[in-house]
Amino acid sequence: MKKIALLFTLILTILAINFAGKNDYHYKPLKCNTDYSCQNQGITNNYIPQDFSNNGPDKTLIIMDSSGSMADEIHGKAKMLIAKMTLDNVLSQVSPNIHLGLRVYGHKFGLFGFDACRASELVVPIGPDNIEKIKNAAYKLEPTGATPIIYSIQEALDHDFPMAGSGKRRIILISDGMETCGGSPCEYAVDLVKKGVDLKIDVIGFDLDDKEAVSQLKCVALSTKGKFYSANNESELENSLIDSLNVTKEVQGKVYH
């Protein structure tokens, strides 16, 4: 059954990649002038800079990978299970007053590439006293579909942060692979910076073994003045998440500023 599920996931991913070049959500870079004024060339639900003041509490959104590859194992344990347990352990050390939310992607199948590349959902809106809600929501996830990273970040900017109100905005992206729905997350992140979007993105690359994926995701983090973490096992994943959430503990993972 596991082989059948992985084969189905592979087929969906191929469909998603093929479809991404044909639908209007596919990312196309902005045309920017020397003064960084830009014209959009093709993202649906484009982010329009809003008047968010930084006077409110910091707003942090965890974007968690639940794509099919998260079913792969590290030392006999599925990466999805490791991620759930790690999130549970780390969040138990976080103040309940932190304004935190959870968005997931790749958690649903779709009959067509379009559906797989729209499989991104805000399961816990950003706010205080969300620790137990996030833990419970994470434990319900099963590794399933594609990896729509760009679409997930765009949805966060269009919907998740505006609902949360004022305050500095930050994303913690946990992913074990690169974008599979078309476009370059690196170019997308650079374009956000050029547009003046105030957003910091920390990226935790979990068991990444693809050089292009590492390059793309590291670019997303560093271009937005975030951190990139390379986590190849359970311990490194925990240390990376602890550091990103500013929980007091010595960090042993590899961190790139």
Secondary structure, DSSP 4 states (H G I P E B T S, - for coil): -HHHHHHHHHHHHHHHHHHHTTSTTS----EE-TT--EE--S-TT--------S-S--EEEEEEE-BGGGGSEETTEEHHHHHHHHHHHHHTTS-TTSEEEEEEES-S--SSHHHHTT-EEEEEEEESS-HHHHHHHHHT----B---HHHHHHHIIIIIHHHH-SS-EEEEEEESS---SSS-HHHHHHHHHHTT---EEEEEEES---HHHHHHHHHHHHHTT--EEEE-SHHHHHHHHHHHTT-SS---SEEE-
